[in-house]
Amino acid sequence: MIFEWDESRINKEIHDGISFEYAARVFLDSKRIEIIDKNHSDETEERFNVIGCVERILFVVYTERNDNKIRIISARRATPKEEKLYYENYDIR
């Protein structure tokens, strides 16, 4: 997988001390949950939310580019509700 992000947004989009490089590691979690974000997708761009574990549970928003790159839009620590969803899903896999 090849990842990219908007360098000009790095300071705005790092939440909870989570860098884009660190957030990209969520895609290594075989138990991650990926959900289409219908509220923020449109005709030109489909967005996805992924909940996965990189030492702690993270919530990452991304889109897939035409050149097979994953563009990370934002990353943060998962909320308790998102963590619960991850662990519930983790237990049935």
C-alpha positions as CSV (number, residue, x, y, z in Angstrom):
1,M,0.0,0.0,0.0
2,I,1.1,3.5,-0.8
3,F,-0.1,6.3,1.5
4,E,-0.2,10.1,1.0
5,W,-1.6,13.1,2.8
6,D,-1.7,16.8,2.4
7,E,1.6,18.1,3.9
8,S,0.0,21.6,4.4
9,R,-2.6,20.1,6.7
10,I,-0.3,18.1,9.0
11,N,-0.5,20.5,11.9
12,K,-4.3,20.9,11.6
13,E,-5.1,17.2,11.2
14,I,-2.9,15.6,13.9
15,H,-5.1,14.8,16.9
16,D,-4.0,13.2,20.1
17,G,-0.4,13.3,18.9
18,I,-1.2,10.8,16.1
19,S,0.9,11.5,13.0
20,F,-0.2,10.5,9.5
21,E,2.8,8.0,9.4
22,Y,1.6,6.4,12.6
23,A,-2.1,6.4,11.5
24,A,-1.1,4.5,8.3
25,R,-0.1,1.5,10.5
26,V,-3.8,1.0,11.2
27,F,-4.0,-0.7,7.8
28,L,-1.7,-3.5,9.1
29,D,-4.4,-4.5,11.6
30,S,-6.1,-7.6,10.1
31,K,-9.0,-7.0,12.5
32,R,-9.6,-3.4,11.4
33,I,-13.2,-2.3,10.5
34,E,-13.7,-0.3,7.3
35,I,-16.9,1.6,6.8
36,I,-18.0,3.7,3.8
37,D,-18.6,7.3,5.1
38,K,-21.8,8.1,3.1
39,N,-22.2,11.5,4.9
40,H,-18.9,12.8,3.6
41,S,-18.7,11.0,0.2
42,D,-19.9,12.6,-3.0
43,E,-19.8,11.9,-6.8
44,T,-16.1,12.8,-7.0
45,E,-14.8,11.1,-3.9
46,E,-15.8,8.2,-1.7
47,R,-14.6,8.4,1.8
48,F,-14.0,5.6,4.3
49,N,-13.6,5.4,8.0
50,V,-11.3,2.7,9.5
51,I,-11.1,1.6,13.1
52,G,-8.1,-0.4,14.0
53,C,-5.4,-1.0,16.5
54,V,-1.9,0.5,16.6
55,E,-1.0,0.1,20.3
56,R,-4.4,1.8,20.9
57,I,-7.6,2.0,18.9
58,L,-7.6,4.6,16.2
59,F,-10.2,6.2,13.9
60,V,-8.8,7.1,10.5
61,V,-10.6,8.8,7.6
62,Y,-9.2,8.2,4.1
63,T,-10.0,8.0,0.5
64,E,-8.6,5.9,-2.3
65,R,-7.0,7.7,-5.3
66,N,-7.1,6.6,-8.9
67,D,-3.4,5.7,-8.7
68,N,-4.0,3.1,-6.0
69,K,-2.8,5.4,-3.2
70,I,-4.6,5.7,0.1
71,R,-4.9,9.4,1.1
72,I,-5.3,9.8,4.8
73,I,-7.5,12.8,5.6
74,S,-7.5,12.7,9.4
75,A,-6.7,10.4,12.3
76,R,-7.5,10.5,16.0
77,R,-8.0,8.2,18.9
78,A,-11.2,6.3,18.8
79,T,-14.1,7.2,21.0
80,P,-15.4,4.7,23.6
81,K,-18.3,3.9,21.3
82,E,-15.9,3.2,18.4
83,E,-13.6,1.1,20.6
84,K,-16.6,-1.0,21.6
85,L,-17.5,-1.5,18.0
86,Y,-14.0,-2.6,17.2
87,Y,-13.8,-5.1,20.1
88,E,-17.3,-6.5,19.4
89,N,-16.2,-7.1,15.8
90,Y,-12.9,-8.4,16.9
91,D,-14.5,-11.1,19.1
92,I,-16.5,-12.6,16.2
93,R,-13.6,-12.8,13.7
